[in-house]
Amino acid sequence: MVNGKPATLDVRCLPTDSTGCLTYRRDRGLMDSRSISALSIISLNEQKANKAKSKSKWHTHVQSFRSGISQQSLTEQQKRTLRLYSSVNYTPDHSLSYLTWIGQHKSRIYSRLEWDRWFLVFLIGICIGLAAALLRQSIQALGDLQWSVTKSYFKNGEIDKGFGYQAGTNCLYVAVGAVLVTFVCPLATGGGTVEVIAFLNGIMVHGMLTIQNLVVKFIANVLAVGSGLPAAIQAPIITYGAIIGAGVGQFQSKAFGFSPNVFKRFRNSEDRRAFTTDGVAAGVAAGFNSPIGGMLFAMEDLSSFWSKGLSWQTFFCAVVATAVAQIFNTTFVAFKYQGKFGSFSLEVVEPIQMHVLTLIPSMVLGATGGLLGAFFTRLNVYINGLRKKFFSKPSKPVFQKILRVIEPIIIVFIMTCFTVFMPLGFKCRNVNVLSNYTSFSDCYESR
């Protein structure tokens, strides 16, 4: 009370003196120091109460979220699925002692410590190049073995026997591959690119980087491509590269009990991820005969952690893998020696005269391809949804696996019917097959 009138205070318009202290003014009068202190204490208490209230609300939300997770009921199938995955350590696990040791031996780092890294990268490239060459030679040998018998039946006019042999061998190849993938190593299903991307970005799929997965996927890929299924080697070879890169880079094998004392400094999550990236780039390069493409694929589409040193390593590994694969693929055809070890086959393509108007149909084709690609993607997602519902109908897992084995057998039988009987509806005519020539100049000279 001032002069018999109630005091009013507008805290939004509080003046300050030269020292920055507040001087509370009300109506033409000044409040005493005790009122100002009481008001300051009340204001601080209100701020603390508001913070505690907001904190308690947040704490309540967090506790309710945690309780909801803990009380969530999972089926046994979901629990088994979750056990297949775990996180990958992304930080370099260099201890303080290791960093101190590096600082004390900094002059010897590049003279002694890096040669072993490049040696392992070189070894990874050689192994992946040999694996790519072995894959291609196996597919060629399997196809030649099958086609030689089928062709003899067709030449003698025994189309029914030729069709029976072709369909029987194709179904047998697919059945063996499907049984291996379904019952021995289910992780070998598909190309495996998704699992590799998951590993390089922090999610470890247990059992992916194992020799069992490598062997089963290799055999199944050879049998699938050799049977005539619409499959290729480019996607699985990425997984081959990842497995070989991780295994050779760590220079140990739990399956064989092999763990020497050499190259132990690379047995950490950082170097394992780097060597896996090298292997992936080498696998793509060996599959597509493109070292630069392999390095760019690993950098842009797969790995989230990159450096300049890793770029040189992946490129070097990709070059080595491509060279080794090309040398053996040009030296052998279906494991038959061609008498030209160390030679490369290069295609010399002459320039083609183009007109600016050709861009119009090219644009139309591009737009049509985009629409068809979108339609194919939607259809693929829809069919996969139907397959998932169909395979989940049997109650017992054994029956589900049997259905997964029967499915590719039916598909390859239908495709064999098309490949055998469709050409019978058309007349045969001679065409120049450019694949029989090493260059276009040889093709022109043979005319």
FENGI-V565266 format. One record per pair of residues at least 12 apart in sequence whose C-alpha atoms are under 6 Angstrom apart, sorted by sequence separation. I is the first residue (numbers start at 1). J is the second residue. D is the distance in Angstrom with one decimal. If there is no record, write none. Layout:
# FENGI-V565266
i:j:d
I:J:D
I:J:D
This chain:
# FENGI-V565266
i:j:d
150:162:4.9
281:294:4.4
281:295:5.1
327:342:5.3
9:26:5.3
250:267:5.3
281:298:5.4
8:26:5.8
295:314:5.8
295:315:5.6
188:213:5.6
246:272:5.7
249:275:5.5
291:318:4.9
291:319:5.3
188:217:5.1
246:275:5.8
245:275:5.2
246:276:4.8
245:276:4.6
285:318:5.5
289:322:5.8
209:243:4.8
242:276:4.8
245:279:4.3
282:317:5.7
286:321:5.7
278:314:4.5
282:318:3.9
286:322:4.5
242:279:5.0
281:318:5.8
285:322:5.9
241:279:4.2
242:280:5.0
241:280:4.7
282:321:5.6
238:280:5.2
241:283:4.7
177:220:4.4
191:235:4.8
191:236:4.5
238:283:5.1
237:283:5.4
238:284:6.0
192:239:5.7
173:223:5.2
174:224:5.9
234:287:5.4
170:227:4.5
139:222:5.5
143:226:5.5
142:226:6.0
139:226:5.5
348:439:5.6
347:439:4.7
200:303:5.5
197:302:5.2
88:202:4.8
87:202:5.6
88:203:5.7
87:203:4.8
88:204:6.0
86:203:5.8
87:204:5.8
86:204:5.2
85:204:5.5
85:205:4.8
84:205:5.8
124:245:5.7
84:206:5.3
120:249:6.0
92:270:5.5
125:317:4.7
129:321:4.1
133:325:5.0
128:321:5.8
141:334:4.2
140:334:4.9
122:317:6.0
125:320:5.1
126:321:5.5
129:324:5.0
121:317:5.7
125:321:4.3
129:325:4.5
133:329:5.8
137:334:4.7
137:335:5.9
178:405:5.2
171:409:5.4
167:416:5.9
